[in-house]
Amino acid sequence: MARTLSQFTITPDGNGDYVLSLEDDDGETIDFTASFDQLDLITEAIDDALEADEDDLVADDEDEEEPAGE
């Protein structure tokens, strides 16, 4: 079962990389070292997923709307 994300932080590690810390609802934290390029890929993947969800929501809203005047 997937854990629920409670919070996260991204901090520079002083060596040109970043530490991505993910904390779940139980307070367990997992730290990952990531490069700038890796974080950039993560943000692109998040944007793509959110845009796809937004497109689905807009399509659903358009399907539910009735033409004006009816």
Phi and psi in degrees as a GROMACS rama.xvg file:
@    title "Ramachandran Plot"
@    xaxis  label "Phi"
@    yaxis  label "Psi"
@TYPE xy
-71.7182  142.577  ALA-2
-84.576  157.322  ARG-3
-94.5253  128.582  THR-4
-70.6168  125.895  LEU-5
-97.1778  -46.6708  SER-6
-160.849  166.041  GLN-7
-148.327  157.577  PHE-8
-138.071  152.622  THR-9
-130.251  118.404  ILE-10
-131.01  142.125  THR-11
-63.968  143.59  PRO-12
-95.7606  -0.699585  ASP-13
85.3  -3.87927  GLY-14
-117.777  15.9199  ASN-15
94.688  -5.38339  GLY-16
-111.662  -174.932  ASP-17
-131.539  153.313  TYR-18
-107.052  118.78  VAL-19
-99.8106  113.687  LEU-20
-108.097  125.067  SER-21
-115.054  127.221  LEU-22
-116.705  135.582  GLU-23
-96.8047  178.624  ASP-24
-62.504  -22.9707  ASP-25
-84.7823  -1.8345  ASP-26
87.7804  3.38605  GLY-27
-77.2375  131.617  GLU-28
-115.181  136.549  THR-29
-119.52  129.207  ILE-30
-106.048  136.795  ASP-31
-125.825  139.446  PHE-32
-92.2319  130.755  THR-33
-138.018  145.524  ALA-34
-82.3768  168.978  SER-35
-56.531  -45.1629  PHE-36
-62.755  -38.9631  ASP-37
-65.3463  -43.1784  GLN-38
-64.1879  -36.5727  LEU-39
-63.2031  -41.4825  ASP-40
-64.8444  -37.2554  LEU-41
-63.0562  -45.6654  ILE-42
-64.3532  -37.4179  THR-43
-64.218  -41.2638  GLU-44
-65.4579  -39.6254  ALA-45
-64.7029  -45.8981  ILE-46
-58.5239  -44.7775  ASP-47
-61.2189  -44.2767  ASP-48
-64.4899  -43.0551  ALA-49
-67.7913  -39.353  LEU-50
-64.2636  -40.0258  GLU-51
-63.742  -42.921  ALA-52
-63.5482  -40.9133  ASP-53
-64.5474  -41.9214  GLU-54
-61.5445  -40.9925  ASP-55
-63.2875  -41.3449  ASP-56
-66.046  -41.9377  LEU-57
-64.0604  -42.7042  VAL-58
-63.0661  -40.3755  ALA-59
-64.1373  -41.5747  ASP-60
-63.875  -40.8378  ASP-61
-65.8753  -35.7116  GLU-62
-67.3168  -31.9469  ASP-63
-82.42  -22.0299  GLU-64
-73.4343  139.747  GLU-65
-97.3731  147.353  GLU-66
-59.4237  145.828  PRO-67
-64.2073  142.831  ALA-68
90.6955  -0.739017  GLY-69
